[in-house]
């Protein structure tokens, strides 16, 4: 089976399904708009994954997973030298830093997260190289991809639904006339709420809050479903102001801020 093509024709979950069903061994190379990803398999099971030039060394992965503190991480880097990850893993196990089971679980989670980051890709190309195996100096896992396939398919369905609900990011938002007062917002939702103004497009809000298209759609849809905001036709396109970060976690103050924001917008 030859796997080569364009990401507009095959989604990442579909590619995972093909590799899994054919029990392929080799590496799926994905050329995205900005980075290249490598996802290696052994008999259809996930063995290794990396995006771009990210540091996927064992020490760094364990440090990001909070299995090594900053001092331990620096000490490991100094003592590891030219060791492979397999040799470093044995050293860390013998030193009591981590168990073999913990290493495998953390690496499975890390490689799975790399694959998840590929789900949204629709631009780029892919090819499967039967002769390219995972790097010899890295620790391989043996992970079934069925759950990743299910998760990826669900993710794509959610994206399609959100695009139907919010087809254009050029729309703007305004507060509803009679919003609920018992709404609890996440930190990201608060950042978006601060920019709600008929003069600001959803695209502008996404840029100001550093959210990608799907993240802003998900948050805006949640605010709409909660009855806090509604979409309106584009306003003047005035550039966004730069409000201060939300200063408090107190629920009463948060509710008060919502009401003040609503009253301010309604007076425009």
N, C-alpha and C positions, 0 to 999 in steps of 0.2 A: 504494500500500500504506500503510495507516494502522497505526502501531505505538503502542499505548497499552494499559496493563494493569497487572497486579500481579505482583510478583516471586515470588509463590508459584506462579504459573501458568507463568512463563517464567524460566529461569535466564539469567544474563549470557552464558554461551557460546551459548545458543540465540538470544539477541538478536543477538549478533555474527554468527552464521551467517545470520540473516535479512537483516541489513544488507549482508553481504558478497555473498550470492547475488543480491539485488536491486540491487546496485551503487548503493546509496543515497548521496546527498549531503545533509548536514545534521548535526544534533546530537542524540544520544541523551541525554536528561536523566533521571537516576536520582535519585529522592528516597528516600534511605535513612532509617533511624531517627534519625540525628543530623545528617547532612550531605547536601548535594546535589552530585551529580557531573555533569560535562559531558564527553561523548566525541564529538568531531566527526569526520566522515568525508567523503571526496571519492571518489565512484564506488566505494564499498564499502571503501576503504582508510583506515586510521587516519591522521588528520591532526593531532589535538590532543586532550589530555585534562587535566582538572583536577578535584580534589576540594575542596569547600568553599571556604574563603578562603585556602588555602595559597598561599605565594609561588611562583608558577611562572615568574617572570621568568628570562630567560636567565642573568643574572649569578648568581642564587641556584642555579640548576640546575648550572651549571658549577662553582660553589664546592663543592656537595655531591658532585660527581663528582671532586673533587680536581684539577680542571684549573686552578683559581685558588687560590692560597694566601690566607691571611687578609688580608695587606697588599694584595695585588692586588685582592681582592674589594672592600675598602673604597675603594681608589683608583678602581676602576671605578664604584662607586656614586656617588662624588662627581663624576666627570667625565661620567657618562652623562646626568644631568639628565632632561629630558623625552624622551630618545631612545626610539624603539621598539626592540624586540628585533632587528628586521632591521637597523636602523642600528647598534645596539650590536655585532651580530655582525660587520658589515663593519669596524668600528673595531678589534675584538679580532683579527680576521684580519690586518689591515694592521699591527697592533702586534706581531704574531708570538706572541700568547698561545695561539692555537688555530687549527686549520685549519677550512675549511668542512666537510670530511668528518667531522672530530671533532665539530663542533657537531651535525650531523645524526644521527650515531650516538648521541651522548649524549641528545639529545632523543627519539630513538626508544626508547631504553631507559627514559627517564623516563616517557613517555606509556604505554609498555607496563606499567610497574610500577603506574601509576595504575589501569589496567584490571584488573590482577591483584588489586588490593585490593578490587575490586568482586565478585570471584567468590563469596565466602562469603555475600553478601547474600541473604536470603530474605524479609525484611520490607521493605515499601516499594512504591513504584509507579514506573512509567517512561512516557515518551512520546518520540516521535521528531518533531522539528521540522524540516521540510524547508527552512524559510526562515532558520533560525538557523545561521550558519556560524561557523567558528573566529574568534577575535578578530583584527582587522586588525594589532594591534601585536605579535602573537606569530608565531614562525616555525613554519610547517607542515611536517610530514613526509609521506611517502607510504609507508605500511607495510602489507604484507599481513597480514591477521589470522588466517590459517589456523593458524599455530603457537600463537597465543593461544587459539584455539578448542580445539585439541587439548589444550593445557596445562590450560585451564579444565575441560574434560570429565574429564580425568584427576584433577584436584583434587576434583571433585564425587564421582567414584567412590571416591576415597580417603576422603573424608569419610563416605560411606555405609558403607564397610567399618569405619571406626573406630567409628562409632556402633553397629554390630553387635557389635564386639568389646568395647566399653565402653559399654553402653546407659545407664548411670546414673552420674552424677558424685557420687552420694551414697554410693557404695561406698568402702571404705577399703583401705589397703594394708598388707602386712606383708612382711618379708624372708623368703625361702624358707629352708628348713633347711640346704640344701647348695648355696649359690650358687657360681658360678664365681669364680675369683680373678683371672682375667686380663681382666676387663671394663674397657674404656676408655670413660669417660663424657665427654660434652661439658659445657660450663659450665652450660647450662640443665638437663641431667640431674642434675648435682651439686646444684643448687639444689632440685630436686624430691626427690632421695634424702635430703637432710637432714631433710625433713619426713615421711618414711615412718614411720608410727606407726598402729596400729589405732584410735587415738582421733581421727585426722585424716581427714576425707573427702577425696576427690579434688578436690571443689569448693573446700574450704578451702585445699588445697595450691595450687590454681590461683590463688586470690585472694592468697595470701601471696607467690607467685612472679610475680604479675602476668602470667599466661598466660591466653589466651582458651580457650574450650572445646575447640577443635580442637587447639591447641598442646599442652594438657595431655593430651588423649587420645593424641596422637601419641607423646609422651614416655613416658607410662605404658605404652602398648602395646609400645614398644621395650624398656622395662625388664622387662616380663613375658616377651617373646620371648627376652630374654637370660638368663632364669632367675634374675633377681635378686629380683624381688618377685612377689607374687600378690595378687589382689583378695579381700577378705573382706567379710562383712556389716558394716554400720555399727556403730561402737562407741558410746562415750558422747557423742561430739560435742563433746569438750573443745576449747576455743579453742587455736589454734596457739601454740607458743612462738615466740620470735624468735631463732633461732640465729645465730651469727656467720657472715659470709661465708667460704667455703672459702679457706684461706690459702696453699695451695701448689699448684704444678703438678708436683711430683715424683711420678713414678708409684708408687714404693715407699710413699711417705707416703699417697698416694691409696688404694692397696690396703689399707694398714693402717687407714685411716679407715673404709673399707667394712666390714672385719671388726669394728671396734669398734662401729660403728653396729648391725650385725647382732646382736652379742652383747648390746648394751644393750636392743634391742627384744625379743629372745628371753627376757630375764629378767623382762619385765613380767608 
